[in-house]
Amino acid sequence: MDIKNIVSKCDHTQLSVTATWADIKALIDDGIKYGTASVCIPPCFVAEAKKYSAGRLPICTVIGFPNGYSSKAVKVFETADAVKNGADEIDMVINIGDLKAGTYDKILDEIVAVKAACGGKILKVIIETCLLTDEEKIKMCEIVTAAKADFIKTSTGFSKAGATREDVALFAKHVGKGVKIKAAGGISSVKDAEDFVALGADRLGTSRIVKIVKEENLL
């Protein structure tokens, strides 16, 4: 698979709690240089990143991150604030406890509310697959589809495991029309990226692929 095509599907990511503006600026520079799908950054940097990037690539940020147990009102506020500051894409974390409790309508309502707050911007829904059963993953494919979110996303990268090939294949089988797949967490090689794309992932949440491209002078 063409490396340029793989990089074009990457949300080049820096979500470390120790990240500085210098780190984010370097991330943006690399995202622009290598043609990534976006940069995914903490909400506190969105306004500055939007100004610095000057429309040269999309700015993605995270909501309810990484645990997902903020209230719906807080997630909606976070989303509206991020969009106001210039975010082009929103990656939200579901309330996993609600999924475990079977309160599916509550999850659907929250995603719909966040989607509305996006104001037409792309919404990706993180379900943290490493904490779920296959039945719960399938249920979330149904809920994300019903909520008309743009993507279902495997992982935050902050829990006990990230994306697996099995989970991306499961998503591809069960998501409805119009819902794309983002694999994130633990994508550490070009082979990983190729496999996830081949299985149906339209986006990859990773910082490693651009690092490999730079180190090995692949572009």
Buried (B, 14 or more C-beta within 10 A) or exposed (E): EEBEEBBBBBBBBBBEEEBEEEBBBEBBBBBBBBBBBBBBBBBEBBBBBBEBBEEEBBBBBBBBBBBBEBEBEEBBBBBBBBBEBBBBBBBBBBBBEBBEEEEBEBBBBBBBBBBEBBEEBBBBBBBBBBBBEEEBBBBBBBBBBBBEBBBBBBBBBBBEBBBBBEBBBBBEEBBEEEBBBBBBBBBBEBEBBBBBBEBBBBBBBBBBBBEBBEEEEBE
